[in-house]
Amino acid sequence: MDSKHSEAEEPEVKSLNFIEQIIEEELAAGKNDGRVLTRFPPEPNGYLHIGHATSICLNFGLAAKYNGKCNLRFDDTNPSKEDPEYIDSILADVRWLGFQWDGEVRYASDYFQQLYDWAEQMILAGKAYVDDQPAEVISAQRGTPTEPGVESPYRGRDAAENLDLFRRMKNGEFPAGSRVLRAKIDMTSSNMLLRDPIMYRIMHVAHYRTGDQWCIYPMYDYTHGQSDYLEGITHSICTLEFEVHRPLYNWFLDQLVDTVYRPRQIEFARRNLSYTVMSKRMLLELVQKGYVDGWDDPRMPTISGLRRAGYTPESIRLFAEKVGVARREIVVDMSLLEFCAREHLNKIAPRVMAVLDPVRVVLENYPGDHTEWVEVENNPEDASAGTRLLPFSRELFIEREDFMEEAPKKFFRMTIGNEVRLKGAYIVKCERVEKDAEGRVQTLFCTYDAGTRSGDGPDSGRKVKGTLHWVSAKAAIEAEVRLYDRLFKDEDPAGHKDADFKTFLNEHSLRVLKHCKLEPGLHAARPGDRFQFQRLGYFCVDKSSTPDGLIFNRTVGLKDTWSKQNAR
């Protein structure tokens, strides 16, 4: 057998990332009885963005790879910022990406009573105490990374007094912020998170699930590991900023867990995206101050924004696969995300004719009342997509930029005296132009060669250098087209310490085109439908579109023009 041929037949073997290596080592050792149970734990205080999407793909993907399961658990421990709207959006996003969590949706609030009981247990064991000091004093007493902290004057309270105060905190006897429950660890630790961290704070705020049942709420660091333990999570995958939290994660488990099984926290590096912001606070500001049209504005890096823009679940999963998993944080160029969109849309999106900036073409030697039907392919990447018929008539529309009166040598589109082919139809030649009073071209008067109809004319094979898309004037339907671009002009708008990130907003991130001309079959397009406008890019029908008022959003262009423009 030919050795080169045999090598080509071998399937590509992908190396394991470091998380997969850990899992496979533990499976080989029989840890956790061979189980793999991951979890995705979003906070319901905003919409998910592309960074969350990579985490979703990682957690659900690991579970699928190792025949395990993945839980969806909302970290709902701060009712002042949480809203059922966010929960609904997160559930929709996870489903849209193509994943299904194990069993029912879970909530940290499911465990409030158990967490409280464990807190009492820690108080009785001398591992937690009530501190009456204001938050700013507690913060100052923690010291600095190079200086030890100062012990609270309330650190020596006996267990009985602490338990009484904690129960009174729970019963609502004290105002918000007046007392906290702190873990008693080590005020001299080099890890500042171990310097008696806060476990509970008083908040007289109703919870969207538990109502007024609680007025004390647990902190994330206390809730996280215990919730993982209660659910039987084997691998608690977090982003790299939680690496310093891991000793505290393990410390709380040490105080409360006496079983062989323990969840393991593993951290991986974030993958930030260029030309956008990923901070929920910043995204919320953009929404609340009207810089964008809501959380699902197509310029936003949110999953709902990408969905509205026309991205597919497959393209997001491809992006997550390509950025991979690593221990070092990097910034991923937006061009990679757009490349992934093109990769999938090129395979599935029907090709259609659309003219965004129309100029009228009159074929002077074509019968005025005649309409014929020409056949064009729906998707050259998919033979099963078939073909469709388009009406062709004496008056047409082409793109204004496809005509130039005085063209350079390598301009292969329409100019006076030169021939071009109209896609799927005839070769035509521009003879003269008509302009308005301001000198703007209004009409191109052309002639067509009747023997050059694509596929069946006697000269159908005659070659010309330019091929243009077009729409029949009398059959065209009108639509609004929104050309979205990147929301920021700067690669890292949040990375400037002395400048507000909003100063880098791209004033040209949205351009709205009215009275665009589209082929007639698009009257049946519905919100969410995706198309390739030939020679122009990929477009999606907007959620606000109606049959009587079609609106299309540009997803991405056919090529990466942004990086080329910014490289000049």
KOLTOR-111169 format. One record per residue (C-alpha): x, y, z; residue in three letters. Coordinates in steps of 0.5 Angstrom, whole numbers, always signed. Last residue first. Layout:
residues N
ATOM      px      py      pz   resn
ATOM       X       Y       Z    ala
...
END
This chain:
residues 568
ATOM      px      py      pz   resn
ATOM      -7    +100     +13    arg
ATOM      -8     +94     +18    ala
ATOM     -14     +97     +20    asn
ATOM     -18     +97     +14    gln
ATOM     -15     +90     +12    lys
ATOM     -18     +87     +19    ser
ATOM     -24     +90     +18    trp
ATOM     -25     +87     +11    thr
ATOM     -26     +80     +13    asp
ATOM     -29     +77      +7    lys
ATOM     -37     +76      +5    leu
ATOM     -39     +81     +10    gly
ATOM     -42     +79     +17    val
ATOM     -49     +79     +20    thr
ATOM     -52     +84     +17    arg
ATOM     -59     +85     +19    asn
ATOM     -65     +85     +15    phe
ATOM     -72     +89     +16    ile
ATOM     -78     +87     +12    leu
ATOM     -84     +92     +13    gly
ATOM     -91     +89     +10    asp
ATOM     -89     +81     +12    pro
ATOM     -86     +84     +19    thr
ATOM     -79     +85     +21    ser
ATOM     -78     +86     +29    ser
ATOM     -74     +80     +30    lys
ATOM     -70     +82     +25    asp
ATOM     -69     +78     +18    val
ATOM     -61     +75     +18    cys
ATOM     -56     +77     +13    phe
ATOM     -50     +75     +10    tyr
ATOM     -45     +78      +6    gly
ATOM     -45     +83      -1    leu
ATOM     -43     +79      -7    arg
ATOM     -50     +75      -7    gln
ATOM     -54     +77      -1    phe
ATOM     -53     +70      +3    gln
ATOM     -59     +69      +7    phe
ATOM     -61     +67     +14    arg
ATOM     -69     +67     +17    asp
ATOM     -69     +69     +24    gly
ATOM     -75     +73     +23    pro
ATOM     -79     +71     +17    arg
ATOM     -78     +71     +10    ala
ATOM     -84     +70      +5    ala
ATOM     -83     +77      +1    his
ATOM     -76     +74      +0    leu
ATOM     -79     +71      -6    gly
ATOM     -79     +78     -10    pro
ATOM     -72     +79     -11    glu
ATOM     -70     +85      -6    leu
ATOM     -69     +92      -7    lys
ATOM     -67     +97      -1    cys
ATOM     -72    +102      +0    his
ATOM     -68    +105      +7    lys
ATOM     -61    +103      +9    leu
ATOM     -59    +104     +16    val
ATOM     -52    +105     +18    arg
ATOM     -50    +102     +25    leu
ATOM     -43    +102     +28    ser
ATOM     -41    +108     +25    his
ATOM     -40    +112     +31    glu
ATOM     -36    +107     +34    asn
ATOM     -36    +107     +41    leu
ATOM     -29    +109     +44    phe
ATOM     -31    +114     +49    thr
ATOM     -35    +109     +52    lys
ATOM     -30    +106     +55    phe
ATOM     -28    +112     +60    asp
ATOM     -21    +114     +59    ala
ATOM     -15    +114     +64    asp
ATOM     -15    +107     +66    lys
ATOM     -15    +105     +59    his
ATOM     -17     +97     +58    gly
ATOM     -24     +97     +57    ala
ATOM     -24     +99     +50    pro
ATOM     -19     +94     +48    asp
ATOM     -19     +94     +41    glu
ATOM     -21    +101     +40    asp
ATOM     -26    +103     +35    lys
ATOM     -32    +100     +39    phe
ATOM     -39     +97     +37    leu
ATOM     -36     +93     +31    arg
ATOM     -41     +94     +25    asp
ATOM     -48     +93     +23    tyr
ATOM     -51     +95     +17    leu
ATOM     -59     +95     +18    arg
ATOM     -63     +94     +11    val
ATOM     -70     +96     +11    glu
ATOM     -74     +92      +5    ala
ATOM     -77     +93      -1    glu
ATOM     -80     +88      -6    ile
ATOM     -78     +88     -13    ala
ATOM     -82     +85     -19    ala
ATOM     -83     +91     -23    lys
ATOM     -75     +93     -22    ala
ATOM     -72     +86     -23    ser
ATOM     -67     +85     -19    val
ATOM     -59     +85     -20    trp
ATOM     -53     +81     -18    his
ATOM     -47     +83     -23    leu
ATOM     -41     +79     -26    thr
ATOM     -35     +82     -29    gly
ATOM     -30     +79     -34    lys
ATOM     -33     +77     -40    val
ATOM     -34     +70     -43    lys
ATOM     -38     +67     -48    arg
ATOM     -41     +61     -46    gly
ATOM     -48     +63     -47    ser
ATOM     -47     +65     -54    asp
ATOM     -52     +60     -57    pro
ATOM     -56     +62     -51    gly
ATOM     -58     +56     -46    asp
ATOM     -54     +56     -40    gly
ATOM     -54     +63     -38    ser
ATOM     -57     +68     -44    arg
ATOM     -52     +70     -48    thr
ATOM     -56     +70     -55    gly
ATOM     -60     +76     -53    ala
ATOM     -54     +81     -52    asp
ATOM     -57     +86     -48    tyr
ATOM     -57     +94     -49    thr
ATOM     -56     +99     -44    cys
ATOM     -59    +106     -41    phe
ATOM     -56    +107     -34    leu
ATOM     -61    +111     -30    thr
ATOM     -60    +116     -24    gln
ATOM     -53    +118     -24    val
ATOM     -52    +124     -19    arg
ATOM     -50    +130     -23    gly
ATOM     -54    +135     -18    glu
ATOM     -59    +136     -23    ala
ATOM     -61    +129     -24    asp
ATOM     -56    +124     -29    lys
ATOM     -58    +120     -35    glu
ATOM     -53    +115     -37    val
ATOM     -50    +112     -44    arg
ATOM     -49    +106     -47    glu
ATOM     -48    +101     -42    cys
ATOM     -47     +93     -44    lys
ATOM     -51     +87     -42    val
ATOM     -49     +80     -42    ile
ATOM     -55     +76     -40    tyr
ATOM     -58     +72     -35    ala
ATOM     -56     +68     -29    gly
ATOM     -52     +73     -26    lys
ATOM     -52     +80     -30    leu
ATOM     -46     +79     -35    arg
ATOM     -42     +85     -36    val
ATOM     -40     +89     -42    glu
ATOM     -36     +95     -43    asn
ATOM     -38    +101     -47    gly
ATOM     -40    +106     -41    ile
ATOM     -38    +102     -34    thr
ATOM     -40     +96     -31    met
ATOM     -36     +92     -27    arg
ATOM     -29     +90     -28    phe
ATOM     -25     +96     -25    phe
ATOM     -18     +93     -27    lys
ATOM     -16     +99     -31    lys
ATOM     -19    +105     -27    pro
ATOM     -26    +107     -29    ala
ATOM     -29    +113     -31    glu
ATOM     -37    +113     -31    glu
ATOM     -37    +108     -25    met
ATOM     -42    +103     -24    phe
ATOM     -42     +97     -19    asp
ATOM     -42    +102     -13    glu
ATOM     -49    +104     -15    arg
ATOM     -52     +97     -14    glu
ATOM     -56     +94     -20    ile
ATOM     -64     +95     -21    phe
ATOM     -67     +92     -27    leu
ATOM     -72     +95     -32    glu
ATOM     -73     +91     -39    arg
ATOM     -75     +84     -35    ser
ATOM     -72     +78     -31    phe
ATOM     -76     +74     -26    pro
ATOM     -72     +69     -22    leu
ATOM     -73     +62     -22    leu
ATOM     -70     +58     -16    arg
ATOM     -65     +52     -16    thr
ATOM     -63     +46     -12    gly
ATOM     -61     +46      -4    ala
ATOM     -59     +39      -5    ser
ATOM     -53     +41      -9    ala
ATOM     -51     +45      -2    asp
ATOM     -44     +49      -3    glu
ATOM     -47     +52      -9    pro
ATOM     -53     +55      -6    asn
ATOM     -60     +57      -9    asn
ATOM     -58     +56     -16    glu
ATOM     -61     +61     -21    val
ATOM     -66     +60     -27    glu
ATOM     -68     +65     -31    val
ATOM     -76     +67     -32    trp
ATOM     -78     +72     -37    glu
ATOM     -82     +78     -37    thr
ATOM     -84     +82     -43    his
ATOM     -88     +89     -43    asp
ATOM     -82     +93     -46    gly
ATOM     -79     +88     -50    pro
ATOM     -71     +89     -49    tyr
ATOM     -67     +93     -54    asn
ATOM     -67     +99     -49    glu
ATOM     -65     +95     -43    leu
ATOM     -66    +100     -37    val
ATOM     -62    +100     -31    val
ATOM     -64    +104     -25    arg
ATOM     -59    +105     -19    val
ATOM     -60    +101     -13    pro
ATOM     -56    +102      -6    asp
ATOM     -58     +96      -2    leu
ATOM     -59     +91      -8    val
ATOM     -61     +84      -6    ala
ATOM     -61     +77     -10    met
ATOM     -61     +71      -6    val
ATOM     -56     +65      -4    arg
ATOM     -59     +60      +1    pro
ATOM     -55     +60      +8    ala
ATOM     -53     +53     +10    ile
ATOM     -46     +52      +8    lys
ATOM     -43     +59      +7    asn
ATOM     -47     +60     +14    leu
ATOM     -43     +55     +17    his
ATOM     -36     +58     +15    glu
ATOM     -38     +65     +15    arg
ATOM     -40     +65     +22    ala
ATOM     -33     +62     +24    cys
ATOM     -30     +67     +21    phe
ATOM     -34     +73     +24    glu
ATOM     -32     +70     +31    leu
ATOM     -24     +69     +29    leu
ATOM     -25     +76     +26    ser
ATOM     -27     +79     +33    met
ATOM     -19     +77     +35    asp
ATOM     -18     +73     +41    val
ATOM     -15     +77     +47    val
ATOM     -11     +72     +51    ile
ATOM     -11     +69     +59    glu
ATOM      -6     +64     +60    arg
ATOM      -8     +57     +63    arg
ATOM     -11     +54     +56    ala
ATOM     -18     +52     +53    val
ATOM     -19     +52     +46    gly
ATOM     -21     +58     +42    val
ATOM     -22     +54     +36    lys
ATOM     -27     +50     +40    glu
ATOM     -31     +56     +42    ala
ATOM     -31     +59     +36    phe
ATOM     -34     +52     +33    leu
ATOM     -39     +52     +38    arg
ATOM     -41     +59     +36    ile
ATOM     -42     +58     +29    ser
ATOM     -46     +52     +30    glu
ATOM     -51     +56     +34    pro
ATOM     -52     +60     +28    thr
ATOM     -50     +68     +28    tyr
ATOM     -56     +72     +25    gly
ATOM     -55     +78     +28    ala
ATOM     -61     +77     +33    arg
ATOM     -57     +70     +35    arg
ATOM     -51     +74     +36    leu
ATOM     -55     +79     +41    gly
ATOM     -58     +74     +44    ser
ATOM     -51     +71     +46    ile
ATOM     -49     +77     +48    thr
ATOM     -43     +81     +45    pro
ATOM     -47     +87     +43    met
ATOM     -47     +90     +36    arg
ATOM     -54     +86     +34    pro
ATOM     -57     +89     +40    asp
ATOM     -60     +83     +44    asp
ATOM     -59     +87     +51    trp
ATOM     -63     +93     +49    gly
ATOM     -62     +97     +43    asp
ATOM     -55    +100     +44    val
ATOM     -53    +107     +47    tyr
ATOM     -59    +107     +51    gly
ATOM     -56    +109     +57    lys
ATOM     -59    +103     +61    gln
ATOM     -57     +98     +55    val
ATOM     -50    +101     +55    leu
ATOM     -49    +101     +62    glu
ATOM     -52     +94     +63    leu
ATOM     -46     +92     +58    leu
ATOM     -41     +96     +62    met
ATOM     -43     +93     +69    arg
ATOM     -44     +86     +66    lys
ATOM     -36     +87     +64    ser
ATOM     -35     +83     +57    met
ATOM     -33     +89     +53    val
ATOM     -32     +90     +45    thr
ATOM     -27     +91     +40    tyr
ATOM     -23     +85     +42    ser
ATOM     -26     +79     +45    leu
ATOM     -23     +76     +52    asn
ATOM     -22     +69     +52    arg
ATOM     -22     +67     +60    arg
ATOM     -16     +63     +63    ala
ATOM     -18     +56     +66    phe
ATOM     -19     +54     +73    glu
ATOM     -21     +47     +76    ile
ATOM     -25     +46     +83    gln
ATOM     -25     +39     +85    arg
ATOM     -32     +37     +88    pro
ATOM     -30     +32     +94    arg
ATOM     -32     +25     +95    tyr
ATOM     -29     +21    +101    val
ATOM     -34     +24    +106    thr
ATOM     -33     +28    +112    asp
ATOM     -35     +35    +109    val
ATOM     -37     +41    +113    leu
ATOM     -30     +44    +115    gln
ATOM     -26     +42    +110    asp
ATOM     -31     +44    +105    leu
ATOM     -30     +51    +107    phe
ATOM     -23     +50    +107    trp
ATOM     -23     +48    +100    asn
ATOM     -27     +53     +97    tyr
ATOM     -22     +58    +101    leu
ATOM     -16     +55     +98    pro
ATOM     -19     +56     +91    arg
ATOM     -21     +63     +91    his
ATOM     -14     +65     +89    val
ATOM     -16     +61     +82    glu
ATOM     -22     +64     +82    phe
ATOM     -20     +70     +77    glu
ATOM     -18     +64     +72    leu
ATOM     -25     +62     +70    thr
ATOM     -28     +56     +74    cys
ATOM     -29     +49     +72    ile
ATOM     -32     +45     +78    ser
ATOM     -31     +38     +77    his
ATOM     -34     +32     +81    thr
ATOM     -41     +36     +82    ile
ATOM     -45     +31     +87    gly
ATOM     -50     +36     +88    glu
ATOM     -49     +38     +95    leu
ATOM     -42     +38     +94    tyr
ATOM     -42     +43     +88    asp
ATOM     -47     +47     +93    ser
ATOM     -42     +47     +98    gln
ATOM     -37     +49     +94    gly
ATOM     -40     +55     +91    his
ATOM     -44     +58     +97    thr
ATOM     -39     +60    +102    tyr
ATOM     -35     +64     +96    asp
ATOM     -41     +67     +93    tyr
ATOM     -43     +70    +100    met
ATOM     -50     +67    +104    pro
ATOM     -56     +72    +104    tyr
ATOM     -59     +74    +111    ile
ATOM     -66     +77    +110    cys
ATOM     -69     +71    +109    trp
ATOM     -77     +68    +108    gln
ATOM     -79     +75    +105    asp
ATOM     -80     +72     +98    gly
ATOM     -76     +65     +97    thr
ATOM     -76     +65     +89    arg
ATOM     -75     +73     +87    tyr
ATOM     -72     +74     +93    his
ATOM     -74     +80     +98    ala
ATOM     -69     +85    +100    val
ATOM     -68     +87    +107    his
ATOM     -60     +85    +106    met
ATOM     -56     +83    +112    ile
ATOM     -49     +79    +110    arg
ATOM     -47     +72    +111    tyr
ATOM     -40     +69    +110    met
ATOM     -35     +74    +110    ile
ATOM     -28     +72    +110    pro
ATOM     -24     +72    +116    asp
ATOM     -17     +73    +112    arg
ATOM     -17     +67    +108    leu
ATOM     -19     +72    +102    leu
ATOM     -12     +76    +103    met
ATOM      -8     +70    +101    asn
ATOM      -1     +71    +105    ser
ATOM      -5     +69    +111    ser
ATOM      -4     +74    +117    thr
ATOM     -12     +74    +119    met
ATOM     -12     +67    +119    asp
ATOM     -19     +63    +119    ile
ATOM     -25     +65    +123    lys
ATOM     -31     +65    +118    ala
ATOM     -35     +72    +118    arg
ATOM     -42     +73    +119    leu
ATOM     -44     +80    +118    val
ATOM     -47     +86    +122    arg
ATOM     -50     +93    +121    ser
ATOM     -51     +92    +113    gly
ATOM     -58     +92    +113    ala
ATOM     -62     +93    +120    pro
ATOM     -62     +88    +125    phe
ATOM     -68     +84    +128    glu
ATOM     -69     +81    +122    gly
ATOM     -70     +74    +124    asn
ATOM     -64     +71    +121    lys
ATOM     -60     +77    +124    met
ATOM     -63     +75    +131    arg
ATOM     -61     +68    +129    arg
ATOM     -54     +70    +128    phe
ATOM     -53     +74    +134    leu
ATOM     -56     +68    +139    asp
ATOM     -50     +64    +135    leu
ATOM     -45     +69    +136    asn
ATOM     -47     +70    +143    glu
ATOM     -47     +62    +145    ala
ATOM     -40     +61    +141    ala
ATOM     -36     +66    +145    asp
ATOM     -34     +72    +142    arg
ATOM     -26     +73    +141    gly
ATOM     -27     +75    +134    arg
ATOM     -31     +81    +136    tyr
ATOM     -25     +86    +136    pro
ATOM     -23     +84    +129    ser
ATOM     -16     +82    +128    glu
ATOM     -12     +86    +124    val
ATOM      -9     +84    +117    gly
ATOM      -2     +82    +115    pro
ATOM      +2     +87    +111    glu
ATOM      +5     +85    +104    thr
ATOM      -2     +83    +100    pro
ATOM      -5     +89    +104    thr
ATOM      -9     +89    +111    gly
ATOM     -16     +86    +112    arg
ATOM     -17     +91    +117    gln
ATOM     -19     +96    +112    ala
ATOM     -24     +92    +109    ser
ATOM     -27     +90    +116    ile
ATOM     -27     +98    +117    val
ATOM     -31     +99    +110    glu
ATOM     -36     +94    +112    ala
ATOM     -38     +97    +118    pro
ATOM     -36     +93    +125    gln
ATOM     -41     +89    +128    asp
ATOM     -38     +82    +127    asp
ATOM     -41     +75    +128    val
ATOM     -37     +69    +129    tyr
ATOM     -35     +63    +125    ala
ATOM     -30     +57    +126    lys
ATOM     -31     +56    +133    gly
ATOM     -35     +49    +132    ala
ATOM     -41     +52    +135    leu
ATOM     -41     +58    +130    ile
ATOM     -39     +53    +124    met
ATOM     -45     +48    +126    gln
ATOM     -49     +55    +125    glu
ATOM     -46     +56    +118    ala
ATOM     -48     +49    +116    trp
ATOM     -55     +50    +118    asp
ATOM     -55     +56    +114    tyr
ATOM     -52     +53    +108    leu
ATOM     -58     +47    +109    gln
ATOM     -63     +52    +109    gln
ATOM     -61     +56    +103    phe
ATOM     -60     +50     +99    tyr
ATOM     -65     +51     +94    asp
ATOM     -63     +59     +94    ser
ATOM     -57     +56     +90    ala
ATOM     -61     +54     +84    tyr
ATOM     -62     +48     +80    arg
ATOM     -66     +47     +73    val
ATOM     -69     +40     +73    glu
ATOM     -65     +34     +71    gly
ATOM     -59     +34     +67    asp
ATOM     -58     +40     +63    trp
ATOM     -59     +40     +55    gln
ATOM     -55     +44     +50    phe
ATOM     -56     +46     +43    gly
ATOM     -53     +53     +43    leu
ATOM     -61     +55     +43    trp
ATOM     -62     +51     +49    arg
ATOM     -57     +55     +53    val
ATOM     -59     +61     +51    asp
ATOM     -66     +60     +52    ala
ATOM     -65     +58     +59    leu
ATOM     -60     +64     +60    ile
ATOM     -66     +69     +57    ser
ATOM     -71     +66     +62    asp
ATOM     -66     +67     +68    ile
ATOM     -65     +74     +66    tyr
ATOM     -72     +76     +66    glu
ATOM     -73     +73     +73    pro
ATOM     -69     +78     +76    asp
ATOM     -63     +79     +80    glu
ATOM     -59     +85     +82    lys
ATOM     -62     +86     +89    ser
ATOM     -63     +79     +90    pro
ATOM     -56     +77     +91    asn
ATOM     -55     +70     +92    thr
ATOM     -58     +67     +86    asp
ATOM     -52     +63     +83    asp
ATOM     -57     +59     +78    phe
ATOM     -55     +52     +77    arg
ATOM     -55     +48     +70    leu
ATOM     -52     +41     +72    asn
ATOM     -48     +37     +67    cys
ATOM     -48     +30     +66    lys
ATOM     -43     +25     +64    gly
ATOM     -41     +20     +58    asn
ATOM     -34     +23     +58    tyr
ATOM     -34     +27     +52    lys
ATOM     -42     +29     +54    ala
ATOM     -40     +32     +60    ala
ATOM     -34     +35     +58    leu
ATOM     -38     +39     +52    gly
ATOM     -43     +41     +57    phe
ATOM     -38     +45     +61    asn
ATOM     -33     +47     +55    leu
ATOM     -39     +49     +51    cys
ATOM     -42     +53     +57    ile
ATOM     -36     +56     +58    ser
ATOM     -35     +58     +51    thr
ATOM     -42     +61     +51    ala
ATOM     -40     +65     +58    his
ATOM     -35     +69     +54    gly
ATOM     -40     +70     +48    ile
ATOM     -44     +74     +53    his
ATOM     -50     +72     +58    leu
ATOM     -55     +77     +59    tyr
ATOM     -55     +80     +66    gly
ATOM     -56     +79     +74    asn
ATOM     -58     +72     +74    pro
ATOM     -51     +69     +76    glu
ATOM     -49     +63     +72    pro
ATOM     -47     +57     +75    pro
ATOM     -45     +52     +69    phe
ATOM     -44     +45     +72    arg
ATOM     -40     +39     +71    thr
ATOM     -41     +31     +73    leu
ATOM     -36     +26     +71    val
ATOM     -37     +19     +75    arg
ATOM     -32     +14     +75    gly
ATOM     -33     +12     +82    asp
ATOM     -31     +19     +84    asn
ATOM     -24     +17     +83    lys
ATOM     -23     +11     +80    gly
ATOM     -15     +12     +78    ala
ATOM     -16     +12     +71    ala
ATOM     -22     +16     +71    leu
ATOM     -18     +21     +75    glu
ATOM     -12     +21     +70    glu
ATOM     -18     +22     +65    glu
ATOM     -21     +28     +68    ile
ATOM     -14     +31     +69    ile
ATOM     -12     +30     +62    gln
ATOM     -19     +33     +60    glu
ATOM     -17     +39     +64    ile
ATOM     -10     +40     +61    phe
ATOM     -13     +40     +54    asn
ATOM     -12     +33     +50    leu
ATOM      -9     +33     +44    ser
ATOM     -13     +32     +38    lys
ATOM     -12     +26     +33    val
ATOM     -14     +27     +26    glu
ATOM     -16     +21     +23    pro
ATOM     -11     +16     +19    glu
ATOM     -13     +16     +11    glu
ATOM      -8     +21      +9    ala
ATOM      -2     +17     +12    glu
ATOM      -5     +11      +8    ser
ATOM      -4     +14      +2    his
ATOM      +3     +17      +3    lys
ATOM      +5     +10      +5    ser
ATOM      +2      +7      -2    asp
ATOM      +0      +0      +0    met
END
